[in-house]
Amino acid sequence: MKNILITGGAGFIGSHVVRLFVNKYPDYHIVNLDKLTYAGNLANLKDIEDRPNYTFVKADICDFDKIQEVFAQYHIDGVIHLAAESHVDRSIKDPFTFARTNVLGTLSLLQAAKQYWNGEWEDKRFYHISTDEVYGALELTHPQGIEPPFTTTASSSEHHLAYGKDFFYEDTKYNPHSPYSASKASSDHFVRAFHDTYGMPTIVTNCSNNYGPYQFPEKLIPLFINNIRHGKPLPVYGKGENVRDWLYVVDHARAIDLIFHKGKIAETYNIGGFNEWKNIDLIKVLIKTVDRLLGNPEGTSDHLITYVTDRAGHDLRYAIDSTKLKNELGWEPSLQFEEGIEKTVRWYLDNQAWMDNITSGEYEKYYEEMYKGR
């Protein structure tokens, strides 16, 4: 039996990874370690919480003594490290929390793994999930002469090439612009340093924007779905010109599974959707989809778009090139964006109780009471 520690497993991406591993590998013991901050919610994992190969541990990755205990108690063979503070706006207001969790928390995990494995690296793996934001920003151009937005029949390759000729590659120089991306860049360097210094078997992946079920509703897509549902304003930074590459979260979980098992030690892999959208074009697709599924006439919610002052240091364009991952391991996204958005909107509309519990803050009160004194 393999004993896999997944950090941040009650969060958005982490819960999808935990679910995939628990269901796909019944002979693995999956240990989900999460601090249950505002972004962690065990309701994300109700469907697998009673599985015999699953254990939840409430802990802070910065608590080195506790992390050491977890490694020893559960005989951890591998780590999939997703736990992180990840919201750029929050990092601008409180950079210390991001440095603590993303840098010192990662270092705590690395040191605990080094001490427990004690140089016996065979069949061990420390897999660190990072972000495309560490690379900085790309120029926004239209090299093919294609002017977005596209029709719903546009291919992923058209989306990938229409906003610029440059992309983030695995060897792109780091150039972070926000406290969030700076903290993630630092954590990436620590992971690679533990391989170079101690020989620890590490892998790093840098991923584009994820979307899908169970995402905390401070992020654009679930926030706007909920706001459209309630007729609330849709705050758009600047003119909505910023471009992001979007990946359906289940496809990201598939990539993590593949890389954890078959990726090369000390390598970096970029994971992207080949699917770039300007924020304003994405928002228009969201409005159209939500209105249709709610039975509203087309255009009902267009007036909710509200332009607000741009975010400080707001990078104009991110674009991941996943060619290495496709060529070496055979991974590529399974969904076109419109199909993924349709599934995502339907999920949030069908799970309004989950959304209402999050936005009310009741889930946080519940966990505070449950784990009081522990």
Steps between C-alpha positions, in 0.01 A plus 500: 500500500617851417431771755448832325478833683290755309517847652217746449271214411185673629549787258389542142767317298608286793157347553488388137845342533405325825178366348683372191769321701260350756273364227770391254750346743322293768836349598640846586440669833424866430568738789335836443663773710326836508490792744137572404551870441220691329580321171489146645169318527452131582159516331703483179582137587174369648484226239828336607536595869416148623726308263738260678803632307439864598605695810454868574744687725437859604838670524701801392788423262705758693474288816822307449456275804154395382622436147775278638239307698288448189794361300585257780144398586388431142836390353475752218657387170397792280383859528270693268526854630208728409446691827551871433358844536403581143293816462694795357278768657548347845878488445506871423326573830688245712831382347628358831238224503599399148869490585431296811275238341644475151870528584546383859221242471664347194836501677341324799372221275831467317699476823260247652519286186880522494530395861248217481626355172859545621663464160303189403353658188387190311123503438473841668374817336437861602268664244450875534213674318573860400351766272563666165509837680862444605602569138370857499301630203488469122420753231151511353503489119302332222766335280252308289281799433215331684299741711335336804246421628451178308191306412427197715642279223849650518769240549733494800793572269332821381449609860859411580654706221271797456615712795876489448795310361680462833423240767631383834731201462664288767824696464339846497679733742310571822371857530224513765305825538273446803565389859310180415712413197819602682417261785430216257822571309694477826335170591585361154866591555504324837359181345764497228772585753409192708556286192828666408634508858371176652394290199133503598281371213296810417273614218350845443203588281376845406135520407266753341168622644270218608120502498231248590297369797589579864698819429482757778271783385752781527641379169362645178288221357310380811471860628344618177268200471371574848472873435305444179269265686430773758504797262811652662767707319780323312817697586741501205855628553598779260347434158503123535790472257712263711544157344519170685538137393219288652512131591216281630600383847434130433749515213754652740440215746557251217828670417612491864426127517698435183798715599513359854530148364691546174666841507878522504672592825633858520293602198254785461177457305265777392128417507270722296171490318613637160200720567555875533219746563480869572320550829221702341438234232494227764253702707269541201502122446421451870211745488353339191533148646358583845208697357415215264512236773293720732241546226568872463478671160840552339656827614310512829814532713724700265434816702669345806847554350669770709849626418717568806851635563760255379692284747850616595766322293235321293683284242354539153532149360591150616531214252636154573655272241436136600676341204763330717233331711311388191807368320662324798196365687212524253281740701270758348176668612188291452243781477446795273440815701131538418432143613694559821319827571164335440583223749636751750200734489259206530689372804482830687134551415420141606698535823369829633497364854877451480546855370265651759685319780828647376381855449325504839817389680311224684754236399780690679299519822430127475870408471600741775260322735594151380873551549488726805790424732673265259 
